């Protein structure tokens, strides 16, 4: 997963903060995430199904009830 061509920056990276974001690399069976500021360090790898479930959870509307 570590080749340069596999990694792409988050679509939420904007001008000025372009170095302060996460990068993602995809593979048919898993997704890897790393910090773009220190790409030589370790990355987190998730099975594709787990990462998809994580994104679905993030995209759900918040209930607005505040912290519990």
C-alpha distances in whole Angstrom, upper triangle without the diagonal:
4,6,9,9,7,8,12,15,17,20,22,21,25,26,27,24,22,20,21,18,15,12,10,7,8,8,12,12,10,9,8,10,11,14,15,17,16,12,12,13,11,9,11,10,12,14,14,18,18,16,19,21,21,21,24,25,25,26,29,33,34,37,39,40,39,37,38
4,6,8,7,8,12,14,17,20,22,21,24,25,25,23,20,18,19,17,14,11,11,8,11,11,15,15,13,12,9,11,10,13,13,15,13,9,9,11,10,9,12,12,15,17,17,21,21,19,21,24,23,23,26,27,26,28,31,34,35,38,40,41,39,38,39
4,6,6,7,11,14,17,20,22,21,24,24,25,23,20,18,20,18,16,12,12,9,12,12,16,17,15,14,12,13,13,15,14,16,15,11,11,13,13,13,15,15,18,19,19,23,23,21,23,26,25,24,28,29,28,29,33,36,37,40,42,43,42,40,42
4,6,6,9,11,15,17,20,18,20,21,22,20,17,15,17,16,14,11,11,9,12,14,17,19,17,15,13,13,12,14,12,14,13,10,11,14,14,13,16,16,19,21,20,24,24,21,23,26,25,24,28,29,27,29,32,35,36,40,40,42,41,40,42
4,6,8,11,14,16,19,18,20,21,23,21,17,17,19,17,15,11,11,9,11,12,16,18,16,14,13,14,14,16,14,17,16,13,14,17,17,15,17,17,19,20,19,23,24,21,22,26,25,23,26,29,27,28,31,34,35,39,40,42,41,40,42
4,7,10,13,15,18,17,20,22,23,21,18,17,19,16,13,10,8,5,7,9,12,14,12,11,10,11,12,14,13,16,16,12,14,16,15,13,14,13,15,17,16,19,20,17,19,22,21,20,23,25,24,25,28,31,33,36,38,40,38,37,39
4,7,10,12,15,14,17,19,20,17,14,14,15,12,10,6,5,5,8,11,14,16,13,10,9,9,9,11,10,13,13,10,12,14,13,11,13,13,15,17,16,19,19,16,18,21,20,18,22,23,22,23,26,29,30,34,35,37,35,35,37
4,7,9,12,11,14,15,17,15,12,12,13,10,9,5,5,6,9,13,16,17,15,12,11,10,10,11,9,13,14,11,15,16,16,13,15,15,16,18,17,20,20,16,17,21,19,17,20,22,20,21,24,27,28,32,33,35,34,33,35
4,6,8,7,10,12,14,11,8,9,10,7,6,4,6,9,12,16,19,20,17,13,12,10,10,9,8,11,13,11,15,16,16,14,15,16,17,19,18,21,20,17,18,21,18,16,20,21,18,19,23,25,26,30,30,33,31,31,33
4,5,6,9,12,14,11,9,10,10,7,6,6,7,10,12,16,19,20,17,13,12,10,10,10,10,13,15,14,17,18,17,15,15,16,17,19,17,19,19,15,16,18,16,13,17,18,15,16,19,21,22,26,27,29,27,27,30
4,5,8,11,14,12,10,12,12,9,9,9,10,13,15,18,20,22,19,16,15,13,14,14,13,16,18,17,21,21,21,18,18,19,19,21,19,21,20,17,17,19,17,14,17,18,15,15,19,20,22,25,26,29,28,28,31
4,6,10,12,10,9,11,10,8,9,11,12,15,17,21,23,24,21,18,17,14,15,14,13,15,18,18,21,21,22,19,19,20,20,23,21,22,21,18,18,20,17,14,17,18,14,14,18,19,20,23,23,26,25,25,28
4,7,9,6,5,8,8,6,8,10,12,16,18,22,24,25,22,19,17,14,14,12,10,12,16,16,19,20,20,18,19,21,22,24,23,25,23,20,20,22,20,17,20,21,17,18,21,22,23,27,26,29,27,27,30
4,6,6,6,9,9,9,12,13,16,19,21,25,28,29,26,22,21,18,17,15,13,14,18,18,22,23,24,22,23,24,25,28,26,28,27,23,24,26,23,20,23,24,20,20,23,24,25,28,28,30,29,29,32
4,6,6,9,10,11,14,15,18,21,24,28,30,32,29,25,24,21,19,17,14,15,19,19,23,24,25,24,25,27,28,31,29,32,30,27,27,29,27,24,27,27,24,24,27,27,28,32,31,34,32,32,35
4,6,8,9,11,14,16,19,23,25,29,32,33,30,26,24,21,19,16,14,13,17,18,22,23,25,24,25,27,29,32,31,33,31,28,29,31,28,25,28,29,25,25,29,29,29,32,31,34,31,32,35
4,5,5,7,11,13,17,20,23,26,29,30,27,23,21,18,16,13,11,11,14,16,19,20,21,20,22,24,26,28,28,30,28,24,26,27,24,22,25,25,22,23,26,26,26,30,29,31,29,29,32
4,6,7,10,11,14,17,20,24,27,28,25,21,19,16,14,12,9,9,13,14,17,18,20,18,20,22,24,27,26,28,27,23,24,27,24,22,25,25,22,23,26,27,28,31,31,33,31,31,34
4,6,9,10,14,16,20,23,27,27,24,20,18,15,12,9,6,6,10,11,14,15,17,16,18,21,23,26,26,28,27,23,25,27,24,22,26,26,23,24,28,29,29,32,32,34,31,31,34
4,7,10,13,17,20,23,27,27,23,20,17,13,11,8,6,6,10,11,15,15,16,15,17,20,21,25,24,27,25,21,23,25,21,20,24,23,20,22,25,26,26,29,29,31,28,27,30
4,7,10,14,17,20,23,23,20,16,14,10,9,6,6,7,10,11,14,14,15,13,14,17,18,21,21,23,21,18,20,21,18,17,20,20,17,19,22,23,23,27,27,29,27,26,29
4,7,10,13,17,20,20,16,13,10,7,6,5,5,8,10,9,13,12,12,10,11,13,15,18,17,20,18,15,17,19,16,15,18,19,16,18,21,23,23,27,27,29,27,26,28
4,7,10,14,17,17,14,11,8,6,5,6,6,10,10,9,12,12,12,9,11,12,14,16,16,19,18,14,16,19,16,15,19,20,17,19,22,25,25,29,30,32,30,29,31
4,7,10,13,14,11,7,6,5,7,9,9,13,13,11,14,14,13,9,10,10,11,13,12,15,15,11,13,16,14,13,17,18,16,18,21,24,25,29,30,32,30,30,31
4,7,10,11,9,6,5,7,9,12,12,15,15,12,14,14,13,10,10,9,11,12,11,15,15,12,14,17,16,15,18,20,19,20,24,27,28,31,33,35,33,33,34
4,7,8,6,5,6,9,12,15,15,19,19,16,17,18,16,12,12,10,10,10,9,12,13,11,12,15,15,14,17,19,19,20,23,26,28,31,33,35,34,33,35
4,5,5,6,8,12,14,18,19,22,21,18,19,19,17,14,13,10,10,10,8,12,14,12,13,16,17,16,19,21,21,22,25,28,30,33,35,37,36,36,37
4,6,8,11,15,18,21,22,26,25,22,23,23,20,17,16,12,11,9,8,11,13,12,13,16,17,17,19,21,22,22,25,28,30,33,36,38,37,36,37
4,7,10,14,17,21,22,26,24,21,22,22,19,16,14,10,9,6,6,9,11,11,12,14,15,16,18,20,21,22,24,28,30,32,35,36,36,35,35
4,7,10,14,17,19,22,21,18,19,18,15,12,10,7,5,4,4,8,9,8,10,13,13,14,16,18,18,20,22,26,27,30,32,34,33,32,33
4,7,10,14,15,19,18,15,17,16,14,10,8,6,5,6,6,9,9,7,9,12,12,12,15,16,16,18,21,24,25,28,30,32,31,30,31
4,7,11,12,15,14,12,13,12,10,6,5,4,6,9,9,13,12,9,12,15,13,14,17,18,17,19,22,25,26,30,31,33,31,30,31
4,7,9,12,12,10,12,11,9,5,5,6,9,12,12,15,13,10,13,15,13,13,17,17,16,18,21,24,24,28,29,30,29,27,29
4,6,9,8,6,9,8,7,5,6,9,12,15,16,19,17,14,17,19,16,16,20,20,18,21,24,26,26,30,30,32,30,28,30
4,5,6,6,9,8,9,8,10,13,15,19,19,22,20,17,19,21,18,18,22,21,19,21,25,26,26,30,30,32,29,28,30
4,5,5,9,10,11,10,13,15,18,21,21,24,22,19,21,23,20,20,23,24,21,23,26,28,28,32,32,34,31,30,33
4,6,9,9,12,12,15,18,20,24,24,27,25,22,25,26,23,23,26,26,23,25,29,30,30,33,33,35,32,31,33
4,6,6,9,10,13,16,19,23,24,26,24,22,25,26,23,23,27,27,25,27,30,32,32,35,35,36,34,32,34
4,5,8,8,12,14,17,20,21,24,23,20,23,25,22,22,26,26,24,26,30,32,32,35,36,37,35,33,35
4,7,9,12,15,18,21,23,26,24,22,25,27,25,25,29,29,27,30,33,35,35,38,39,40,37,36,37
4,7,10,13,17,20,22,24,22,20,24,25,23,23,27,27,25,28,31,33,33,36,37,38,35,33,34
4,7,10,13,16,19,21,19,18,21,23,20,21,25,25,23,26,29,31,31,34,35,36,34,31,33
4,6,10,13,15,18,16,14,17,19,17,18,21,21,20,23,26,28,28,32,33,34,32,30,31
4,7,10,12,15,12,11,14,16,13,15,18,18,18,20,23,26,26,29,30,31,29,27,28
4,7,9,12,10,9,13,14,13,14,17,18,18,20,23,26,26,29,31,32,31,29,30
4,6,8,6,6,9,11,10,12,15,15,16,18,20,24,24,27,29,30,29,27,28
4,6,5,6,9,10,11,13,15,16,17,19,21,24,25,28,30,31,31,29,30
4,6,5,6,9,10,11,12,14,15,17,19,22,24,27,29,31,30,29,30
4,6,5,6,9,10,11,12,14,16,17,21,22,25,27,29,29,28,28
4,5,5,6,9,10,11,13,15,16,19,20,23,25,26,26,25,25
4,5,5,6,9,10,11,13,15,18,19,22,24,26,25,24,25
4,5,5,6,9,10,11,13,16,18,21,24,25,25,25,26
4,5,5,6,9,10,11,15,16,18,21,22,23,22,22
4,5,5,6,9,10,14,15,17,20,21,20,20,20
4,5,5,6,9,12,14,17,19,21,21,21,22
4,5,5,6,10,12,15,18,20,20,20,21
4,5,5,9,10,12,15,17,17,17,18
4,6,8,9,12,14,16,16,16,18
4,6,9,12,14,17,17,18,20
4,6,9,12,14,15,16,17
4,6,9,11,13,15,16
4,5,8,9,11,13
4,5,8,10,12
4,5,9,11
4,7,8
4,7
4
